[in-house]
């Protein structure tokens, strides 16, 4: 394909603007709709009876795309399942390309709300800040009816002191008795 002189000038100007403004070309590959994922999906959970519901969980799906697609299809077809929780290791490595692949696959196959938990594969490389940018906090809680979910971050094989203090406060607010050793 041969570009005309005006097209070449436009392309050069476009690339110069991108360079000067600091816009990264791969940002188009990774749309901004992939931010605050967990809060957006929590707000999508709509139950007719918040005291009687079913949800699905899965995890460690980063190496088996075909099986993962089948799992998503089965979840999507089950009318009893209201939402889904991914227990971590959604991606092999915590980079934009891996997250983008995972999220695009989920958007194509699953139309139910998906909540995530960070795993050790998500933090590989510079994955921690990227996970937080895409999904939100690495630990949080939410309630449905009289059921309270606590999502914890043990991606580094431990729960840090700040998170333990947060959890103690949350549990006191919910009037749940748990002893920390």
GIKASUL-V637967 format. One record per pair of residues at least 4 apart in sequence whose ideal C-beta (glycine too) atoms are under 7 Angstrom apart, sorted by the first residue. I is the first residue (numbers start at 0). J is the second residue. D is the distance in Angstrom with one decimal. If there is no record, write none. Layout:
I/J/D
I/J/D
This chain:
2/6/4.4
2/7/5.0
4/8/6.4
5/9/6.3
6/10/6.2
7/11/6.3
8/12/6.3
9/13/6.1
10/14/6.4
11/15/6.2
12/16/6.4
13/17/6.6
14/18/6.3
15/19/6.2
16/20/5.9
17/22/4.8
17/24/6.7
22/26/6.4
25/29/6.2
25/95/6.4
28/99/6.1
29/33/6.4
29/95/5.1
29/99/5.1
33/102/5.4
33/133/5.1
34/132/6.4
34/133/6.3
35/39/5.7
35/135/5.2
36/40/6.2
36/115/6.8
36/133/5.7
36/134/4.6
36/135/6.6
37/41/6.1
37/114/5.5
37/115/6.0
37/134/5.1
37/135/4.6
37/139/7.0
38/42/6.5
38/135/5.5
39/43/6.8
40/112/4.0
40/113/5.6
40/114/5.6
41/112/7.0
41/114/6.5
41/141/5.4
43/112/4.3
44/81/6.4
44/82/5.0
44/112/5.1
44/143/6.7
46/52/5.1
46/81/5.6
46/143/6.7
48/52/6.8
49/143/5.2
49/144/3.4
50/144/4.2
50/145/6.4
52/81/4.9
52/143/6.6
53/79/4.6
53/80/5.5
53/81/6.3
54/80/6.2
54/81/5.8
54/82/5.0
54/83/6.5
54/84/6.4
55/74/4.8
55/80/4.9
55/83/4.8
56/84/4.8
56/86/5.8
57/70/5.8
57/85/6.1
57/86/6.9
58/85/6.2
58/86/3.2
58/87/5.4
58/88/5.9
59/88/4.3
60/67/4.3
60/89/6.3
61/88/5.5
61/89/6.3
61/90/5.3
61/91/4.5
61/120/5.8
62/91/7.0
63/67/5.7
64/68/6.3
65/69/6.6
66/70/6.4
67/71/6.4
68/72/6.4
68/104/6.9
68/108/5.9
69/73/6.4
70/74/6.3
71/75/6.2
71/105/6.9
71/108/3.8
71/109/4.7
72/76/6.3
72/108/6.1
73/77/6.5
74/80/5.6
74/83/5.9
74/109/6.3
74/111/6.7
75/108/6.4
75/109/5.4
75/110/6.3
75/111/6.7
80/111/6.4
81/111/7.0
82/111/5.7
82/112/4.3
82/114/6.6
83/109/6.8
83/111/5.7
83/112/7.0
83/113/4.8
84/114/4.9
84/116/6.8
85/89/5.3
85/113/6.3
85/115/4.7
85/116/6.5
86/116/5.2
87/116/4.9
87/117/5.9
87/118/2.3
87/121/6.6
88/118/4.0
88/119/6.9
88/120/4.4
89/101/5.1
89/115/6.6
89/121/6.6
90/97/3.8
90/98/5.9
90/101/5.3
90/120/5.8
90/121/6.1
91/97/5.9
91/120/5.9
92/97/5.3
92/120/6.7
92/123/4.4
92/124/5.7
92/126/7.0
93/97/6.9
93/121/4.8
93/122/5.5
93/123/4.9
93/124/5.3
93/125/6.7
93/126/1.6
93/129/5.7
93/130/6.2
94/124/5.6
95/99/5.8
95/129/6.8
96/100/6.4
97/101/6.4
98/102/6.0
98/129/6.6
98/133/5.8
99/103/6.0
100/104/6.3
101/105/6.3
102/106/6.2
103/107/6.5
104/108/6.1
105/109/5.1
105/113/5.9
109/113/6.1
115/134/5.1
116/150/5.3
117/121/5.0
117/122/6.8
117/130/5.4
117/137/4.6
117/152/5.3
117/154/4.7
118/154/5.8
119/154/5.0
121/126/5.0
121/130/4.9
121/154/6.5
122/126/4.5
122/127/4.9
122/130/7.0
122/154/4.9
125/129/6.1
126/130/5.6
127/131/6.6
128/132/6.2
129/133/6.3
130/134/5.6
130/137/6.5
131/135/6.7
131/136/6.7
131/137/6.2
137/152/3.9
138/150/5.9
138/151/5.1
138/152/4.4
138/162/5.4
138/165/6.9
139/150/5.3
140/147/6.2
140/148/6.2
140/149/4.9
140/150/6.8
140/169/5.4
141/148/5.3
142/146/6.8
142/147/4.9
147/173/5.3
149/166/6.6
149/169/6.7
151/158/6.0
151/162/6.7
152/162/6.2
153/157/6.4
153/158/5.5
158/162/4.9
158/163/5.7
160/164/6.4
161/165/6.5
162/166/6.3
163/167/6.4
163/179/6.6
164/168/6.6
165/169/6.3
166/170/6.2
167/171/6.5
167/179/6.9
168/172/6.5
169/173/6.4
170/175/4.8
170/177/5.4
